[in-house]
Amino acid sequence: MTTMSRSVTIPHPRRGRRALVEDTRVRLGLHIKAAEQAMMAAKTEALRGFGITVAQYAAMLSLYYVPEQSSAQLARAAAVTPQTMATVISKLEQKNLVTRHPSSDHAKVLIASLTPAGEALVLRADEVARRIEQRMAEAFSAEEREQLTEMLARVTAVLRDEPAVGQ
């Protein structure tokens, strides 16, 4: 593991193109956001032919891995708000890709499951989504992928005020 530098100064905004280039190099959030936007654009385009959004795909894939989940569980898995997931599940239900039934533990909680059509669709959609993940993964060596994964987990932990794994 590499040594962590704790003494970084993020400069105040300055004027000029050169200052912009220099300053944005140290603002990690800009780089993380650009990578996320590029990935989301690629997945949005790839999933368009299946008639589903990235959030719908994420919810369906989560249900494929772990059937019978609540909307709150799916929201966490798809990294969206509970309100967004309620809309996502409703649209999937309208398309007959998901069904819902009351939880046996909590009557007010609805549990979602994939329909056979939903299961078939998510498996087909995953073929194209995995190609995007494959392209990203192939841009790095195995060691670099592991380091990147660890670094992104550290960023997430820092921003959530959680201890980083392995720290």
N, C-alpha and C positions, 0 to 999 in steps of 0.2 A: 504494500500500500504506500502511496506517495505521501510525503509530508504536506500537511495542510498549512497554507498561509493565512494567518489571522489578521495581518496588517494590510488591508486594502483600503484605498481611499477612492471613493466614487466622486469624481469631480463635479462641482457645480456647473450648470450650463454656461458655456462660453459662446462667443460669436465666431462664425467662420466655418467653412467646409472642412478644413483640416481638423479643427477642434471637434466638430461633429463626428468625424471618422474616428479620431482618437478616443473620444469619450464613450462612444457607443461600443467600442471593443471591450470595455470593462463592465458594461451593463448587461449582465447575463440574461436578465429577463427578456430583453429584446431578441436574443438568439434563441432562447427556449420558445418564445412565442412564434417566431418565424418558422421554426421547425414544426411546431404543432399545427400552424396554419397550412403549411405545405402538405403535411400528412393528412389533415382533415379534408383538404381540397381533393387530394388524390383518392381518398376513400369515398368521398361524396360522389365524385364522378364515376368511380367503379361501381358503386351500389345503386346508382340512378337506374340502371337497366333492370334492376330487380324490384324497383318501385318502393324502396325503403331508404330511410335516412341512416346516418351513422349511429345515432342514438337508438334507433329501432334495431339495427343490426347488433349493437352492443347488448341490448336487453335480451334479444333472441339468443345470442351466443351464450350469454350468462345462463339463460334458462335451459339451453341445450346441455351445458356442463352440469348445472345443478337445478333440476326441475323443482317446481313448486316454491316460488319465491314471492315475497311481498313486494309491493311497489317501492318501499323504502330500501329494501335490499338491492333491488335492481337499480335504483338511483345511485347508490354507492358504487355498484359494479360498473355502471356506465359513466360515472363522473358527471352527473347532471343533478339538478335540484329535484326534490320530491315532486314539485308542481310540474316540472317538465316531464318527469317520468309518468305522471298520471295521464298527461296528454299522449305520450308515446304509447302507453299500454292501451288506452282507449282506441287509438287509431289502429293498432295491431289487432285489437278485438274486432273492430269494424271490418277489417280485411279477413277475418276468420283465421288469423295466424296464431292467435293466443286466446285462451279461455281463462275465465276467473271464477273462483268459488270462495265462499267464506272460509276463513281459517277455523280449524277445529279448536284452537287455543283462544282466539280473540274474534268474536263475531263481527266486529267492525272492520277487521283486516281482511282484504281480499288477496287470495293467493293466485298467482298467474302460472300458467303452464302452456307450453307450445302445443298447437294442434299438429296432426300429421302433416298438414300442408305447411305449417310454420317450420317444422323440423326439416322438411325437404328443402324449403326456400333458404333457410339459414345455412345449410350445408353447401348449397350451390353458391350463395353469396360469399361464403367464407373462402371459396376457391380464389376469388379475385382479391379479397381483403388480405389473404395470406401472401399473395404475390407482392403486394405493397410492402408488407412486413418483411418479406424475403429481400426485396430491393434495399430496404433500409439496413437490414442485418448484414448484407453482403458488402456494404460500404465500409465495414469495420472487420478487423481480425477478431478472433474469439476473445482474446485478452482485452481488446478495446471495447467490445460489446459488454463484457463483464464490468469494466471500469465505468463505462457510460451509465449502465444500469445502477451501479453503486452511487455514482455522483448524482444522478437524478433523484434517487431515493434520499440522498442526503439533503438536496435542495428542498424536497417535499417535507422532510422531517423538520428542517430549520424553519420553514415558513408556517408549519403547523405547531411550532414550539414543542416538538417531540424529540426524544433522544434518537440520534441516528443509529441504525443497525451497525454493529461492529465498532462503535465508538466507546 
